[in-house]
Amino acid sequence: MSQDASPQTDETDGPPRWRVIGPGLVVAATGVGAADLVATLVAGANYGYTLLWVAVLGAILKVILVEGAGRYSLATGRTIFEGWRSLGPWTTWYFAPYIVIWGFVYGATAMSSSALPIVTLFPDLSLRWVAIVSGLLGLALVWFGSYATFEKVITVFVGIMFVTVIGAAIAAVPNVPELVLGFRPIIPGGSLIYVLGLAGGVGGTITLAAYGYWLREKGWSTPRYMKVMRLDNGVAYGMTGLFVVAMLVVGAELLFSANVAVATGDRGLLDLADVLQDRYGQWFGTLFLVGFWASSFSSLIGVWSGVSLMFADFVGNVRGLESGHPDTRTGGKYFRWYMIWLTIPPMGLLFLDQPVGLVLAYGVLGAFFMPFLAVTLLLLLNRRKDGALPHTEVPGEHRNGWLSNSLMGLCAVLFIALAVNELRKLLVPYLPFLG
């Protein structure tokens, strides 16, 4: 991949400022899917502006983790999986089953989510077949396109999301004094677990770890890009913050004040589209459904690209290939193996009820990925002695300081609490005394 940089006057600065927004926007657009928008929408519908600070905190926590993943990759020239391997075989034993099970179930979920708004606009279409076509379209787009093309497509989708989501918030006419008060850290009675889930769920899970791979595909692979990486990440998650604030405004103004309930999951956005259509006309509801589709499909192609790069790196490492081998990059054979795994086998779940055991395993593994990422980043970014692999030690100027350690520690504690709660919910039917 060619570097996306021009001649420099200061080699520590990387490319010109106006050209730096790219990989961060990709990871943010991939992470903010329909489920994230619904979570903040429901928070606004249930609590008004009270939990605004939680939604913003969730975006900030993801900034911290994504910056850590990017900093590790740029400082060492190694991928996050190479870093994990250096911590011992336990990381590989965790990651291998996780990425296989997660990909199988996520593939079906992403295809269905992308199909929902289309079928709502065109009711005569079959949800199942539109989902299949969505998966194949995403496969073709990432399979035959370069990273540069993929990044441009994501940027277009983010633009559509901005117009529709921010437009809906503006149309709702936010109560500015109440909005400002929403930044007070207040936890309504009985909502602690909900608060933790909202803070932990905004902005992605496994795709956060894909950031370093997109940096490499962009051509940013050395410490000289550290400043632009941080700017890229900050601007992208600033956009994420705008999206979640906008959806919470819509929930507070259109649903909370009118005591209107919406479904959880992707269908909550369909309910919102109906509310918008009733209040502002059919064109507005249709426009919002287009934004819903952009949010879902950008997440689909983001995973098809980013998580496929992670899988390809995993296979390349297991097979002893050198770092950055062509088979592990965009368009490489291992990259394409995982894209097929994301697309073809999950189509069976669109015809059959999802196996209960598989869904439960997916839920447990998913709950434990974020603490895994936070804890391993803490270990990698404080390392002074090399581990099992060479060149994985982070140079002193790029290791965590006290502030980074404190914030990552907070992330780890939060996500461990969420994982324990998820495990508790799994066990409650079998161990009633836990209820």
Helices and strands as residue ranges (DSSP letters): G 17-19, H 23-31, H 34-47, H 52-76, H 80-86, H 89-121, H 127-144, H 147-161, I 162-166, H 167-171, H 176-181, H 192-201, H 206-209, H 211-218, G 223-225, H 226-250, I 251-256, H 267-280, H 282-318, G 326-328, H 333-343, H 347-351, H 356-380, G 396-398, H 402-427, G 432-434
